[in-house]
């Protein structure tokens, strides 16, 4: 890949196009090469995960997961909504699932509704919720939109973007 060197002397005649290709694939992540992000079994993440490549989860996630391809491994847990083109579940999910292709492996435990174009459930998988087939389950803009809705309000009186929201108390008539 980088050319051959003679003995211990440094190789000054390296193939620069190969080196540039390696650099480009590390820095630029070309579209032809899918990027995989992994959350290991020892990790616990609280928050929203948004990506365009593949996300492999083996740990615990509390929050939404949005990616092109999501794999939830055996022993992994996700508490929150999952949006993906393709989703494979081997662990536990508690939340609403929206994916074009959903596969529940035999070790999967799902507590929530599944909106899908195709759904495959292996024997011994556990699913508690509603399954609804839809042709256009996910919209591409929702995969890359990491900004929360302007109308979302936290219980502590702050908007999700950190802006304080004051809501006047109006006495009721009775």
C-alpha positions in Angstrom: 0.0 0.0 0.0 2.8 2.5 0.8 5.4 0.9 -1.4 8.4 -1.2 -0.6 11.5 -0.1 1.2 15.0 -1.6 0.9 16.4 -2.8 4.2 16.1 -0.3 7.1 16.4 2.8 5.0 13.3 5.0 4.9 11.4 4.8 1.7 11.4 8.1 -0.1 9.7 6.8 -3.2 6.3 6.0 -1.6 3.2 5.9 -3.8 1.8 9.3 -2.8 -1.6 8.6 -4.4 -2.1 5.7 -2.0 -1.1 7.8 1.0 -3.5 10.5 -0.1 -6.3 7.9 -0.5 -5.7 6.7 3.1 -5.6 10.3 4.4 -8.8 11.2 2.5 -10.6 8.1 3.9 -9.7 9.0 7.4 -10.5 12.7 7.2 -13.2 12.9 4.6 -15.1 9.6 5.1 -16.1 9.1 1.4 -19.7 8.2 0.7 -18.6 4.8 -0.6 -17.1 3.8 2.7 -19.7 3.5 5.5 -18.6 4.8 8.9 -19.3 2.6 12.0 -19.6 4.1 15.4 -19.6 1.7 18.4 -20.8 2.1 21.9 -19.1 -0.6 23.9 -20.6 -2.9 26.6 -18.9 -0.8 29.4 -20.4 2.5 28.2 -23.6 4.2 29.4 -24.7 7.2 27.4 -27.5 9.7 28.3 -28.5 11.9 25.4 -29.5 12.0 21.7 -27.3 10.1 19.2 -27.5 11.3 15.6 -25.4 10.0 12.7 -25.5 9.1 9.1 -23.5 5.9 9.1 -23.8 2.7 11.1 -24.2 2.7 14.9 -23.5 -0.5 16.9 -24.7 -0.4 20.5 -23.4 -2.9 23.0 -23.8 -0.8 26.1 -26.7 1.3 27.6 -28.2 4.3 25.9 -30.9 6.5 27.5 -32.2 8.8 24.8 -33.0 8.9 21.1 -30.9 7.1 18.4 -31.0 8.3 14.8 -28.7 6.7 12.2 -28.8 5.0 8.8 -28.1 1.6 10.2 -28.5 0.7 13.9 -27.4 -2.6 15.5 -28.4 -3.2 19.1 -26.3 -6.1 20.3 -27.1 -8.9 22.8 -27.1 -7.5 26.3 -27.4 -3.9 25.1 -30.2 -1.6 26.3 -31.8 1.4 24.7 -34.4 3.5 26.5 -35.7 5.9 23.9 -36.9 6.2 20.4 -34.9 4.7 17.5 -35.1 6.0 13.9 -33.1 4.2 11.2 -33.2 2.9 7.6 -32.2 -0.5 8.9 -32.4 -1.8 12.5 -31.3 -5.1 14.0 -32.1 -5.7 17.7 -30.5 -8.4 19.8 -30.9 -6.6 23.2 -33.6 -4.6 24.9 -35.4 -1.5 23.5 -38.0 0.5 25.4 -39.4 3.2 23.1 -41.0 3.8 19.7 -39.1 2.4 16.7 -39.3 3.9 13.2 -37.3 2.0 10.6 -37.8 0.8 7.1 -36.3 -2.6 7.8 -36.6 -4.1 11.3 -35.2 -7.4 12.5 -35.8 -8.8 16.0 -33.2 -11.5 16.8 -34.2 -14.3 19.1 -32.6 -12.5 22.1 -34.5 -9.2 21.4 -36.9 -7.7 24.0 -38.9 -4.8 22.7 -41.4 -2.7 24.7 -42.9 -0.1 22.4 -44.5 0.4 19.0 -42.8 -0.4 15.7 -43.4 1.5 12.5 -41.8 -0.3 9.6 -41.8 -1.2 5.9 -40.7 -4.7 6.7 -40.5 -6.6 10.0 -38.8 -9.9 10.7 -39.1 -11.5 14.2 -37.1 -14.6 15.1 -38.5 -17.3 17.3 -38.2 -16.5 21.1 -37.9 -12.7 20.5 -40.2 -10.7 22.8 -42.3 -7.9 21.5 -44.9 -5.9 23.5 -46.5 -3.1 21.5 -48.2 -2.3 18.3 -46.7 -3.1 14.8 -47.7 -0.8 12.0 -46.6 -1.2 8.4 -46.1 2.0 6.5 -44.5 2.8 3.1 -42.6 5.9 4.1 -41.7 5.3 7.7 -38.8 7.8 8.0 -37.9 11.0 6.3 -34.3 11.6 5.4 -34.2 15.1 7.0 -35.2 13.7 10.4 -32.1 11.5 10.4 -29.7 14.5 10.2 -31.8 17.0 12.2 -30.1 17.2 15.6 -31.8 20.5 16.6 -34.8 19.9 18.9 -38.2 21.4 18.2 -38.6 25.1 19.3 -41.8 24.2 21.1 -40.2 21.5 23.3 -40.0 22.6 27.0 -38.2 21.0 29.9 -40.0 20.8 33.2 -37.4 23.0 34.8 -38.7 26.0 32.8 -35.9 26.1 30.2 -36.3 25.4 26.5 -34.3 22.5 25.1 -31.9 25.0 23.5 -31.1 26.5 27.0 -33.3 29.6 26.6 -35.4 30.3 29.7 -39.1 30.2 29.0 -41.5 32.1 31.2 -45.1 30.8 31.3 -47.5 33.0 33.2 -49.8 31.3 35.6 -53.5 32.0 34.8 -55.9 31.5 37.7 -58.8 29.2 36.7 -62.4 30.2 37.3 -63.3 27.4 39.5 
